[in-house]
């Protein structure tokens, strides 16, 4: 599972050839979540509120890149790295 970004202990990843809807995976300490790109809702798992807020802030700033990475991963191509939240 390619890592596309990492910041503040949060790891963001996308699997190759995943099921719809477009989404990404997040790991933070012992927490795991799946985030839908369209509305940034957590569809599986959970995150602490602060980590969830950081992910939403990051994803809003990089939504177009997330969609492009989704399309790459769906075609079994390496998704691009996305700049971390600073």
N, C-alpha and C positions, 0 to 999 in steps of 0.2 A: 504494500500500500504506500504509494508515494506521499512523502511529506511535502506540503506546499507552503507551509509557514510555521514559524515557532516564535512565541513571544510570551513573556511573563510566566513561563512554565506551562503554557498552553501549546499543544501540538495539534496542527490542522492537517488533515489528510484526505485524499480521495482514492477510492479503489478504481481499478480498471473495469470497464464493461459492467457497470452497476445498474441496478433497477431504477426506474423512474419513481418519483419525481427527482429532479436534480437536487443533490445534497452533498454535504461534506461531513466528515467525521472529526470529532474533537476528543482529545484526551487531556485531562488535567488532574494530576495526582491520581487518586483512585476513581475518579469520575470519567465516564464515557458518555458521549451524546452524538446523535445524528441531527444535523441542522438542515432544514429545507432551504434552498437558496431563494426561492420566490418570496417568502415572507419571513424568513429567518426564525421560524418556529422550531423548537426542539420536538422531533417526532419520535425519538427513542432515547432512553437513558435520561440523565439529568446532570446539571452543573450547578455549582454554588452560584448565588445571585451575582456576585462580583465578576466571576469568570464569564458568566452568561452575558453580562453587560459589556465586557471587553470584546467578546466575540461578535456581538451585534454591532458595536462601534466599528470594529475592523471590517466586518463583512459589508456593511453599508458603504464604506469607503472603497471597497474592492469588488463590488457586485459584478461588474462587467468582466473582470478578470476571472472571477469564480465561474461564471457561465462559460467563458472560453476554455478554462481548464476542464470543466465538465465535458464539453464537446471533445476535447483532446483525449481524455480518459476513456470516453465511450468508444473512441476509434483506436483503442489500445496504444495511444501515443502518450509519452511522458508529459504530464501537466507541468506548466511553468511554475516557478517559485513566485510567491506573492510577498511583497514587502511586509514585514511585521508591523504591528502597532507600536508606535513610539510615544 
